[in-house]
Amino acid sequence: MADRPHPAAPSTVFSRSSFPEYQRILAILRTETVGGALLLAATVAALVWANSPFANGYFALREAKIGYAPWHLELSLGHWASDGLLAVFFFIAGLELKREFVAGELRKPAKAIVPVAAAAGGVVLPALIYVVINLGPGAETLKGWAIPTATDIAFALAVLAVINTHLPAALRTFLLTLAVVDDLIAIAIIAFFYSSGLEPLMLLAAAVPLALFTLLVQKRVRTWYLLLPLAAATWAFVHASGIHATVAGVLLGFAVPVMASGKKGEPAAGLAESFEHRLRPFSAGFAVPVFAFFSAGVALGGAEGLGAALRDPVAVGIVLALVVGKTAGVFGTTFLITKTTRARLDDGLAWIDVAGLAMLAGVGFTVSLLIAELGFGTGSPHDDHAKVAILAGSLAAAVLAAVVLKARNRHYRRVALEEQRDDDGDGVPDVFTRA
């Protein structure tokens, strides 16, 4: 009698990546953690100033205009921060997205399905919760449906740094990959749902410098005085087209090649990695904190004003969507995909770890603040209430995640020690050699 074929072994989710990928992710996370600390400091500074006796100075600074009016680029400092500096943030997001799909975790469908599905679940469920809560008040409040869909990786990492948790490599990789896919969805939402007054001629004009930029980077040209003017021209034309200018950053990021050319004399690192290495510190350490400083300043009006803000259906929807929707969306989708594919968690991890990470995904800030401004208009009552809710919801999600993850920190410490062991002395920890 012929032997029956053995059933295929179940796949593993939250498994470790290769050691070089692990080192790359650690480097990114270190930069983003520092950026997260600066982001928190900028947010606190903005809130303190906006609620001090000198608040008029803060709002006057935010509304101060600079730029060249004939080109429609005489913008307020707050506008320059959201449209200009955040374009650098989205350029980095574009580079990271392309790298993940070309050479990272997302290039393998078996590994990509869980973070992609988790990110999608973490977008759809919060949006649905917000919409259900705001169906009654009317169409105006529904403009904020996408506010609670974003995860802020820098803010989340700052939380991990504060609680001093030794999160295992697999969970760190998943968190970063989840945030990358989350950024992709946020970019699509901004481009398709928060753009207005489309000017097709300006959009066509943007294609010219974008094409020249693409041609140069595909030839591995790294000369900044050639690339920077083309990038600036692309940004300016996209800004004038009615599509939010940050989308230009993503398009420019997508144009950059990931793989090295392999030609003799060319650098071993790909151009995308080189640009990311140079610009990520600027993005995390300056661009995003400055945006947060100009965006997060809200005059709360004391305890009474804070209470009134949090009673707004906009605020209620955002807080519940971030705290409940994100957690349930990320965890529920991950659990469902894992069980339906007969996959299993990697050794050393438990579902409580996934729950803690899902709670951490509810920390939304940078992109949430941007969408609030796009949906309601900077300084409007709903915008101010949305910002208060983003802060409150993110803080609540961070506290809940800290409680869960801190309780597992002793176990994480053992895993971290295992990930550092190199008994054979070959420079690669043994767990990665076996992976």
The 8 nearest C-alpha neighbors of each residue, nearest first, counted from 0:
[[1, 2, 3, 4, 5, 6, 7, 8],
 [2, 0, 3, 4, 5, 6, 7, 8],
 [1, 3, 4, 0, 5, 6, 7, 8],
 [2, 4, 1, 5, 0, 6, 7, 8],
 [5, 3, 2, 6, 7, 1, 8, 0],
 [4, 6, 3, 7, 8, 2, 9, 1],
 [7, 5, 8, 4, 9, 3, 341, 10],
 [6, 8, 9, 5, 10, 4, 341, 342],
 [7, 9, 6, 10, 5, 342, 341, 11],
 [10, 8, 342, 341, 7, 11, 343, 340],
 [9, 11, 342, 8, 343, 12, 341, 340],
 [12, 10, 343, 342, 344, 345, 14, 9],
 [11, 13, 344, 14, 345, 343, 342, 10],
 [14, 12, 169, 345, 344, 170, 15, 11],
 [13, 15, 345, 12, 169, 11, 16, 344],
 [16, 14, 169, 168, 13, 17, 434, 431],
 [15, 17, 21, 20, 18, 14, 169, 172],
 [18, 16, 20, 19, 21, 431, 15, 434],
 [17, 19, 21, 20, 431, 22, 16, 427],
 [20, 18, 22, 21, 17, 23, 16, 24],
 [19, 21, 23, 17, 18, 22, 24, 16],
 [20, 22, 18, 24, 19, 23, 17, 16],
 [23, 21, 19, 25, 20, 24, 18, 26],
 [24, 22, 20, 26, 25, 21, 19, 27],
 [23, 25, 27, 21, 26, 22, 28, 20],
 [26, 24, 28, 22, 27, 23, 29, 21],
 [25, 27, 23, 29, 24, 28, 22, 30],
 [28, 26, 24, 30, 25, 29, 31, 23],
 [27, 29, 31, 25, 30, 26, 32, 24],
 [30, 28, 32, 26, 27, 31, 25, 33],
 [31, 29, 27, 33, 28, 32, 34, 280],
 [30, 32, 34, 153, 28, 33, 29, 35],
 [33, 31, 35, 29, 156, 157, 34, 30],
 [34, 32, 36, 35, 30, 31, 37, 29],
 [33, 35, 283, 31, 284, 37, 32, 36],
 [34, 36, 153, 38, 154, 157, 32, 33],
 [35, 37, 39, 33, 38, 34, 157, 40],
 [38, 36, 40, 34, 35, 39, 288, 41],
 [39, 37, 288, 35, 41, 36, 40, 34],
 [40, 38, 42, 36, 37, 41, 35, 43],
 [39, 41, 37, 43, 42, 38, 44, 36],
 [42, 40, 292, 44, 38, 39, 43, 288],
 [41, 43, 39, 45, 292, 44, 40, 295],
 [42, 44, 46, 40, 45, 41, 47, 39],
 [45, 43, 41, 47, 42, 46, 48, 40],
 [46, 44, 296, 42, 292, 48, 43, 47],
 [47, 45, 296, 49, 43, 48, 44, 297],
 [46, 48, 44, 50, 45, 49, 51, 43],
 [47, 49, 51, 45, 50, 46, 54, 44],
 [50, 48, 54, 46, 296, 298, 47, 51],
 [51, 49, 298, 47, 48, 54, 46, 299],
 [50, 52, 48, 53, 54, 49, 47, 46],
 [53, 51, 54, 50, 55, 48, 49, 56],
 [52, 54, 51, 55, 56, 48, 57, 49],
 [55, 53, 49, 57, 56, 51, 48, 52],
 [56, 54, 58, 57, 53, 59, 49, 52],
 [55, 57, 59, 54, 58, 53, 60, 48],
 [58, 56, 60, 54, 55, 59, 49, 61],
 [57, 59, 61, 55, 60, 56, 62, 54],
 [60, 58, 56, 62, 57, 61, 55, 63],
 [61, 59, 63, 57, 58, 62, 56, 76],
 [62, 60, 58, 77, 76, 59, 63, 293],
 [61, 63, 75, 59, 60, 76, 58, 64],
 [64, 62, 75, 60, 61, 76, 59, 65],
 [65, 63, 75, 74, 73, 76, 62, 66],
 [64, 66, 73, 74, 75, 63, 76, 67],
 [67, 65, 73, 72, 74, 68, 64, 71],
 [66, 68, 73, 72, 69, 70, 71, 65],
 [67, 69, 73, 71, 70, 72, 66, 74],
 [70, 68, 71, 67, 72, 73, 66, 74],
 [69, 71, 72, 68, 67, 73, 239, 235],
 [72, 70, 68, 69, 73, 67, 239, 74],
 [73, 71, 67, 66, 70, 68, 74, 69],
 [74, 72, 66, 68, 67, 65, 71, 64],
 [75, 73, 64, 72, 65, 78, 66, 79],
 [74, 76, 64, 62, 78, 63, 77, 79],
 [77, 75, 79, 61, 78, 63, 64, 62],
 [76, 78, 61, 80, 75, 293, 79, 81],
 [77, 79, 75, 81, 80, 76, 74, 82],
 [80, 78, 83, 76, 82, 77, 81, 74],
 [79, 81, 84, 290, 77, 78, 83, 82],
 [80, 82, 78, 85, 79, 83, 290, 84],
 [83, 81, 79, 244, 80, 85, 78, 245],
 [84, 82, 79, 86, 80, 85, 81, 245],
 [83, 85, 80, 286, 86, 87, 81, 82],
 [84, 86, 88, 87, 81, 83, 82, 245],
 [85, 87, 245, 248, 89, 83, 84, 88],
 [88, 86, 90, 85, 89, 84, 248, 282],
 [87, 89, 85, 91, 86, 282, 90, 92],
 [90, 88, 92, 86, 248, 91, 249, 87],
 [91, 89, 248, 249, 252, 87, 93, 92],
 [90, 92, 94, 89, 88, 93, 95, 275],
 [93, 91, 89, 95, 90, 94, 96, 88],
 [94, 92, 252, 249, 90, 96, 91, 253],
 [95, 93, 252, 91, 97, 92, 96, 271],
 [94, 96, 98, 92, 93, 97, 99, 91],
 [97, 95, 93, 99, 98, 94, 92, 179],
 [98, 96, 100, 94, 99, 95, 101, 253],
 [97, 99, 95, 101, 96, 102, 100, 257],
 [100, 98, 103, 96, 105, 97, 102, 101],
 [99, 101, 106, 105, 97, 98, 103, 102],
 [102, 100, 98, 99, 106, 97, 103, 257],
 [101, 103, 98, 99, 100, 106, 104, 257],
 [104, 102, 99, 105, 106, 98, 100, 101],
 [103, 105, 106, 99, 107, 111, 110, 102],
 [106, 104, 111, 100, 99, 107, 103, 110],
 [105, 107, 100, 104, 101, 103, 102, 108],
 [108, 106, 105, 110, 109, 111, 104, 103],
 [109, 107, 111, 110, 112, 106, 105, 104],
 [108, 110, 107, 111, 112, 113, 10, 105],
 [111, 109, 108, 107, 112, 104, 113, 105],
 [112, 110, 105, 108, 113, 109, 114, 107],
 [111, 113, 115, 110, 116, 108, 114, 109],
 [112, 114, 116, 115, 111, 117, 333, 110],
 [115, 113, 117, 177, 116, 111, 112, 118],
 [116, 114, 118, 112, 117, 113, 111, 119],
 [115, 117, 119, 113, 118, 114, 112, 120],
 [118, 116, 329, 114, 120, 332, 119, 333],
 [119, 117, 121, 115, 116, 120, 181, 177],
 [120, 118, 116, 122, 121, 117, 123, 115],
 [119, 121, 328, 117, 123, 122, 118, 329],
 [120, 122, 328, 329, 325, 118, 119, 123],
 [121, 123, 148, 119, 120, 125, 124, 126],
 [122, 124, 120, 126, 125, 121, 119, 127],
 [123, 125, 127, 324, 126, 328, 122, 120],
 [126, 124, 320, 324, 128, 127, 123, 122],
 [125, 127, 129, 123, 124, 144, 128, 145],
 [126, 128, 124, 130, 125, 129, 131, 123],
 [129, 127, 125, 131, 126, 130, 320, 124],
 [128, 130, 316, 126, 132, 127, 131, 144],
 [129, 131, 133, 127, 132, 128, 134, 144],
 [130, 132, 128, 134, 133, 129, 127, 316],
 [133, 131, 129, 130, 316, 134, 128, 312],
 [134, 132, 130, 135, 131, 136, 312, 141],
 [135, 133, 131, 130, 132, 136, 137, 141],
 [134, 136, 133, 137, 132, 131, 138, 312],
 [137, 135, 133, 134, 140, 138, 312, 139],
 [138, 136, 135, 139, 134, 140, 141, 133],
 [137, 139, 141, 140, 142, 136, 134, 133],
 [140, 138, 141, 137, 142, 136, 375, 143],
 [139, 141, 142, 138, 143, 137, 313, 133],
 [142, 140, 138, 143, 139, 144, 133, 130],
 [143, 141, 374, 140, 144, 139, 138, 375],
 [142, 144, 141, 146, 145, 374, 140, 371],
 [143, 145, 126, 141, 142, 146, 129, 130],
 [144, 146, 148, 143, 147, 126, 370, 188],
 [145, 147, 367, 143, 370, 148, 144, 371],
 [148, 146, 317, 321, 145, 149, 320, 125],
 [147, 149, 122, 145, 146, 125, 126, 121],
 [150, 148, 363, 147, 367, 366, 181, 151],
 [151, 149, 363, 360, 362, 152, 178, 361],
 [150, 152, 363, 154, 364, 153, 362, 155],
 [151, 153, 155, 154, 156, 150, 178, 175],
 [154, 152, 35, 31, 156, 155, 151, 32],
 [153, 155, 35, 157, 151, 156, 152, 158],
 [156, 154, 152, 158, 157, 153, 362, 151],
 [157, 155, 159, 32, 153, 158, 154, 152],
 [156, 158, 35, 160, 154, 32, 159, 155],
 [157, 159, 161, 155, 156, 160, 162, 154],
 [160, 158, 156, 162, 157, 161, 164, 163],
 [159, 161, 163, 157, 158, 162, 156, 164],
 [162, 160, 158, 163, 159, 157, 164, 156],
 [161, 163, 159, 160, 164, 158, 401, 405],
 [164, 162, 160, 161, 159, 165, 405, 158],
 [163, 165, 166, 162, 408, 159, 405, 160],
 [166, 164, 411, 412, 167, 408, 415, 163],
 [165, 167, 164, 411, 171, 170, 168, 415],
 [168, 166, 170, 169, 411, 415, 165, 171],
 [167, 169, 171, 170, 172, 15, 166, 21],
 [170, 168, 15, 13, 172, 14, 171, 167],
 [171, 169, 173, 172, 168, 167, 174, 13],
 [170, 172, 174, 168, 173, 169, 175, 167],
 [173, 171, 169, 175, 170, 174, 176, 168],
 [172, 174, 170, 176, 171, 175, 177, 169],
 [175, 173, 171, 177, 172, 176, 170, 178],
 [174, 176, 178, 172, 177, 173, 179, 171],
 [177, 175, 179, 173, 178, 174, 172, 180],
 [178, 176, 174, 114, 180, 175, 179, 118],
 [177, 179, 181, 175, 176, 180, 182, 152],
 [180, 178, 176, 182, 181, 177, 96, 175],
 [181, 179, 183, 182, 177, 178, 115, 118],
 [180, 182, 178, 184, 179, 183, 118, 177],
 [183, 181, 185, 179, 180, 184, 186, 178],
 [184, 182, 180, 186, 181, 185, 187, 179],
 [183, 185, 187, 181, 186, 182, 188, 180],
 [186, 184, 182, 188, 187, 183, 189, 181],
 [185, 187, 183, 189, 184, 188, 182, 190],
 [186, 188, 190, 184, 185, 189, 191, 183],
 [187, 189, 185, 191, 192, 186, 190, 184],
 [190, 188, 193, 186, 187, 192, 191, 185],
 [189, 191, 187, 188, 194, 192, 193, 186],
 [192, 190, 188, 189, 187, 193, 194, 242],
 [191, 193, 188, 189, 194, 190, 187, 195],
 [194, 192, 189, 191, 190, 373, 195, 374],
 [193, 195, 242, 241, 190, 243, 192, 191],
 [196, 194, 241, 197, 193, 242, 192, 243],
 [195, 197, 241, 198, 194, 240, 242, 239],
 [196, 198, 241, 240, 195, 199, 242, 194],
 [197, 199, 240, 201, 200, 241, 196, 202],
 [200, 198, 202, 201, 203, 197, 240, 204],
 [201, 199, 203, 202, 198, 204, 240, 205],
 [200, 202, 240, 204, 203, 236, 199, 198],
 [201, 203, 199, 205, 240, 200, 204, 237],
 [204, 202, 200, 206, 205, 201, 199, 207],
 [203, 205, 201, 206, 202, 207, 200, 236],
 [206, 204, 233, 236, 202, 203, 207, 237],
 [205, 207, 209, 203, 204, 210, 208, 202],
 [206, 208, 210, 209, 205, 204, 211, 203],
 [209, 207, 211, 229, 210, 233, 206, 212],
 [210, 208, 206, 212, 207, 211, 233, 213],
 [209, 211, 213, 207, 208, 212, 206, 214],
 [210, 212, 208, 214, 213, 209, 215, 207],
 [213, 211, 209, 215, 210, 214, 229, 208],
 [212, 214, 210, 254, 216, 211, 215, 217],
 [213, 215, 211, 217, 212, 216, 210, 218],
 [216, 214, 218, 212, 220, 217, 213, 211],
 [217, 215, 219, 220, 218, 213, 214, 255],
 [216, 218, 219, 214, 215, 213, 256, 255],
 [217, 219, 215, 216, 220, 214, 213, 260],
 [220, 218, 216, 217, 221, 215, 270, 260],
 [219, 221, 216, 215, 218, 222, 217, 226],
 [220, 222, 223, 219, 216, 226, 270, 215],
 [223, 221, 225, 224, 220, 226, 227, 215],
 [222, 224, 226, 225, 227, 221, 228, 220],
 [223, 225, 227, 222, 226, 228, 221, 229],
 [226, 224, 223, 222, 227, 228, 229, 221],
 [225, 227, 223, 229, 228, 224, 212, 230],
 [226, 228, 230, 229, 223, 224, 225, 231],
 [229, 227, 231, 230, 226, 232, 225, 224],
 [230, 228, 232, 208, 226, 231, 227, 212],
 [229, 231, 227, 233, 228, 232, 226, 234],
 [230, 232, 228, 234, 229, 233, 227, 235],
 [233, 231, 235, 229, 234, 230, 228, 236],
 [234, 232, 205, 230, 236, 231, 235, 208],
 [233, 235, 231, 237, 247, 232, 236, 244],
 [236, 234, 238, 232, 237, 233, 231, 239],
 [235, 237, 205, 239, 238, 233, 201, 234],
 [238, 236, 240, 234, 239, 244, 235, 202],
 [239, 237, 244, 235, 236, 240, 234, 243],
 [238, 240, 236, 237, 241, 201, 235, 198],
 [241, 239, 198, 201, 237, 202, 238, 197],
 [240, 242, 197, 196, 195, 239, 194, 198],
 [243, 241, 194, 240, 237, 190, 244, 238],
 [242, 244, 245, 194, 246, 238, 241, 190],
 [243, 245, 238, 246, 237, 82, 247, 234],
 [244, 246, 86, 247, 248, 243, 82, 89],
 [245, 247, 249, 244, 248, 243, 250, 190],
 [248, 246, 250, 245, 234, 249, 244, 251],
 [249, 247, 90, 86, 89, 251, 245, 246],
 [248, 250, 93, 90, 252, 246, 89, 247],
 [251, 249, 247, 253, 252, 248, 246, 254],
 [252, 250, 254, 248, 249, 253, 247, 90],
 [253, 251, 93, 94, 90, 249, 254, 250],
 [252, 254, 250, 93, 251, 255, 97, 94],
 [255, 253, 251, 213, 252, 250, 256, 216],
 [254, 256, 253, 252, 271, 216, 257, 270],
 [257, 255, 258, 271, 270, 217, 254, 269],
 [258, 256, 271, 269, 98, 270, 255, 259],
 [257, 259, 269, 256, 260, 270, 268, 271],
 [260, 258, 269, 261, 268, 267, 257, 270],
 [259, 261, 262, 258, 265, 269, 219, 267],
 [262, 260, 259, 263, 265, 267, 266, 258],
 [263, 261, 260, 265, 264, 259, 266, 267],
 [262, 264, 265, 261, 266, 260, 267, 259],
 [263, 265, 262, 266, 261, 267, 260, 259],
 [264, 266, 262, 263, 267, 261, 260, 259],
 [267, 265, 268, 264, 259, 269, 261, 260],
 [266, 268, 259, 265, 269, 261, 260, 264],
 [269, 267, 266, 259, 272, 273, 270, 258],
 [268, 270, 259, 258, 257, 272, 271, 273],
 [269, 271, 273, 272, 256, 257, 274, 268],
 [272, 270, 257, 274, 273, 269, 255, 94],
 [271, 273, 275, 269, 270, 274, 276, 268],
 [272, 274, 270, 276, 271, 275, 269, 277],
 [275, 273, 277, 271, 276, 272, 278, 270],
 [274, 276, 272, 278, 277, 279, 273, 271],
 [275, 277, 273, 274, 278, 279, 272, 280],
 [278, 276, 274, 275, 279, 273, 280, 281],
 [277, 279, 281, 275, 280, 276, 274, 282],
 [278, 280, 282, 281, 275, 276, 283, 277],
 [281, 279, 283, 284, 282, 278, 30, 277],
 [282, 280, 278, 284, 285, 279, 283, 286],
 [281, 283, 286, 279, 88, 280, 285, 284],
 [284, 282, 34, 280, 281, 287, 285, 279],
 [283, 285, 34, 281, 280, 282, 286, 37],
 [284, 286, 281, 288, 282, 287, 283, 289],
 [285, 287, 282, 84, 289, 288, 290, 281],
 [286, 288, 290, 289, 283, 285, 282, 291],
 [289, 287, 38, 291, 290, 285, 41, 286],
 [290, 288, 292, 291, 286, 287, 285, 293],
 [289, 291, 80, 287, 293, 288, 292, 294],
 [292, 290, 288, 294, 289, 295, 293, 42],
 [291, 293, 41, 289, 45, 290, 42, 294],
 [294, 292, 290, 77, 291, 61, 295, 296],
 [293, 295, 291, 292, 296, 290, 368, 77],
 [296, 294, 291, 292, 42, 293, 297, 45],
 [297, 295, 45, 46, 49, 294, 293, 292],
 [298, 296, 299, 49, 383, 295, 46, 50],
 [297, 299, 50, 49, 300, 296, 46, 54],
 [300, 298, 305, 304, 301, 297, 50, 302],
 [301, 299, 304, 298, 305, 303, 302, 50],
 [300, 302, 304, 303, 299, 305, 298, 50],
 [301, 303, 305, 304, 306, 300, 299, 307],
 [304, 302, 306, 305, 301, 307, 300, 299],
 [305, 303, 300, 307, 301, 306, 299, 302],
 [306, 304, 302, 308, 307, 303, 299, 301],
 [305, 307, 303, 309, 304, 308, 302, 310],
 [306, 308, 304, 310, 305, 309, 303, 311],
 [309, 307, 384, 305, 306, 310, 311, 304],
 [308, 310, 306, 314, 311, 307, 305, 315],
 [311, 309, 307, 308, 312, 306, 315, 314],
 [310, 312, 313, 314, 309, 308, 315, 307],
 [313, 311, 315, 314, 316, 133, 310, 132],
 [314, 312, 311, 316, 315, 140, 317, 385],
 [313, 315, 388, 317, 309, 311, 385, 312],
 [316, 314, 312, 318, 317, 313, 319, 309],
 [315, 317, 129, 313, 319, 314, 318, 132],
 [316, 318, 320, 314, 147, 315, 319, 321],
 [319, 317, 392, 321, 315, 320, 316, 388],
 [320, 318, 322, 323, 316, 321, 317, 315],
 [319, 321, 125, 324, 317, 318, 323, 322],
 [322, 320, 361, 325, 318, 319, 147, 324],
 [321, 323, 396, 319, 361, 320, 324, 392],
 [324, 322, 319, 326, 320, 325, 321, 327],
 [325, 323, 320, 125, 327, 124, 326, 321],
 [324, 326, 121, 328, 361, 321, 327, 323],
 [327, 325, 357, 358, 323, 324, 328, 329],
 [326, 328, 324, 331, 330, 325, 329, 323],
 [329, 327, 121, 120, 325, 331, 124, 326],
 [328, 330, 117, 121, 357, 332, 120, 326],
 [329, 331, 333, 327, 357, 332, 328, 326],
 [332, 330, 334, 327, 328, 333, 329, 335],
 [331, 333, 335, 117, 334, 329, 330, 120],
 [332, 334, 330, 336, 117, 331, 335, 113],
 [333, 335, 331, 337, 332, 336, 330, 338],
 [334, 336, 332, 338, 337, 333, 331, 339],
 [337, 335, 339, 333, 338, 334, 332, 340],
 [336, 338, 342, 334, 340, 335, 339, 333],
 [337, 339, 341, 335, 340, 336, 334, 342],
 [338, 340, 336, 341, 337, 335, 342, 334],
 [339, 341, 342, 337, 338, 336, 9, 10],
 [342, 340, 338, 339, 9, 337, 343, 10],
 [343, 341, 10, 337, 9, 340, 11, 338],
 [344, 342, 11, 12, 10, 345, 337, 341],
 [343, 345, 12, 11, 13, 348, 346, 349],
 [344, 346, 14, 13, 11, 348, 12, 347],
 [347, 345, 348, 344, 14, 349, 343, 11],
 [346, 348, 345, 349, 414, 344, 410, 411],
 [349, 347, 346, 345, 344, 352, 350, 13],
 [348, 350, 351, 352, 347, 344, 353, 346],
 [349, 351, 353, 352, 354, 348, 344, 334],
 [350, 352, 354, 349, 353, 355, 403, 348],
 [353, 351, 355, 350, 354, 349, 356, 348],
 [352, 354, 350, 356, 351, 355, 357, 330],
 [355, 353, 351, 357, 352, 356, 330, 350],
 [356, 354, 400, 358, 352, 357, 353, 403],
 [355, 357, 359, 353, 358, 354, 352, 360],
 [358, 356, 326, 354, 360, 359, 355, 329],
 [359, 357, 326, 400, 355, 360, 356, 361],
 [358, 360, 356, 361, 400, 357, 362, 397],
 [361, 359, 357, 358, 362, 150, 325, 356],
 [362, 360, 321, 325, 359, 396, 358, 322],
 [361, 363, 393, 360, 359, 150, 396, 155],
 [364, 362, 150, 151, 149, 393, 361, 367],
 [363, 365, 367, 151, 366, 368, 389, 362],
 [364, 366, 368, 367, 151, 369, 363, 291],
 [367, 365, 369, 368, 364, 370, 149, 151],
 [368, 366, 146, 364, 370, 369, 365, 149],
 [369, 367, 371, 365, 366, 370, 364, 372],
 [368, 370, 366, 372, 367, 371, 373, 365],
 [371, 369, 373, 367, 372, 368, 146, 374],
 [372, 370, 368, 374, 369, 373, 382, 375],
 [371, 373, 376, 377, 369, 370, 375, 374],
 [374, 372, 370, 371, 376, 375, 369, 193],
 [375, 373, 371, 142, 372, 143, 370, 376],
 [374, 376, 382, 372, 373, 371, 381, 379],
 [377, 375, 372, 373, 379, 374, 378, 382],
 [376, 378, 372, 379, 382, 375, 373, 371],
 [377, 379, 382, 383, 376, 380, 372, 381],
 [378, 380, 382, 381, 377, 376, 383, 375],
 [381, 379, 383, 382, 384, 378, 375, 385],
 [382, 380, 384, 383, 379, 385, 375, 313],
 [383, 381, 385, 379, 375, 380, 384, 371],
 [382, 384, 380, 386, 385, 381, 297, 378],
 [385, 383, 308, 381, 387, 386, 382, 314],
 [384, 386, 388, 382, 314, 383, 387, 381],
 [387, 385, 389, 383, 388, 384, 382, 390],
 [386, 388, 384, 390, 385, 389, 391, 383],
 [389, 387, 314, 391, 385, 386, 390, 318],
 [390, 388, 386, 392, 387, 391, 393, 385],
 [389, 391, 387, 393, 388, 392, 394, 386],
 [392, 390, 388, 394, 393, 389, 387, 395],
 [393, 391, 318, 395, 389, 394, 390, 388],
 [392, 394, 362, 396, 390, 395, 391, 363],
 [393, 395, 397, 391, 392, 396, 390, 398],
 [394, 396, 392, 398, 397, 393, 391, 399],
 [397, 395, 393, 322, 399, 361, 394, 398],
 [396, 398, 394, 400, 395, 399, 359, 401],
 [397, 399, 401, 395, 400, 396, 394, 402],
 [400, 398, 396, 402, 401, 397, 395, 403],
 [401, 399, 355, 358, 397, 359, 403, 402],
 [402, 400, 398, 404, 399, 403, 405, 397],
 [401, 403, 399, 405, 400, 404, 406, 398],
 [404, 402, 400, 406, 355, 401, 405, 399],
 [405, 403, 407, 401, 406, 355, 402, 400],
 [404, 406, 408, 407, 402, 401, 403, 164],
 [405, 407, 404, 403, 408, 402, 409, 401],
 [408, 406, 404, 405, 410, 409, 411, 403],
 [407, 409, 411, 405, 410, 406, 164, 412],
 [410, 408, 412, 411, 407, 413, 406, 405],
 [409, 411, 413, 408, 412, 407, 414, 347],
 [412, 410, 408, 414, 165, 413, 409, 166],
 [411, 413, 415, 409, 410, 414, 165, 408],
 [414, 412, 416, 410, 415, 411, 417, 409],
 [413, 415, 411, 417, 412, 416, 418, 167],
 [416, 414, 412, 418, 417, 413, 411, 167],
 [415, 417, 419, 413, 418, 414, 412, 420],
 [416, 418, 414, 415, 419, 420, 413, 430],
 [419, 417, 415, 416, 420, 430, 428, 414],
 [418, 420, 416, 417, 428, 421, 415, 429],
 [421, 419, 428, 417, 418, 422, 429, 416],
 [420, 422, 428, 424, 429, 423, 427, 419],
 [421, 423, 424, 420, 429, 428, 425, 427],
 [422, 424, 421, 425, 429, 426, 428, 427],
 [425, 423, 421, 422, 426, 427, 428, 420],
 [424, 426, 427, 423, 421, 428, 422, 429],
 [425, 427, 424, 428, 421, 423, 429, 422],
 [426, 428, 425, 429, 421, 432, 431, 18],
 [429, 427, 421, 420, 419, 430, 431, 418],
 [428, 430, 432, 421, 431, 420, 427, 433],
 [431, 429, 433, 432, 428, 418, 434, 417],
 [432, 430, 434, 433, 429, 428, 18, 17],
 [433, 431, 429, 430, 434, 428, 427, 18],
 [432, 434, 430, 431, 429, 428, 17, 15],
 [433, 431, 432, 430, 15, 17, 16, 14]]
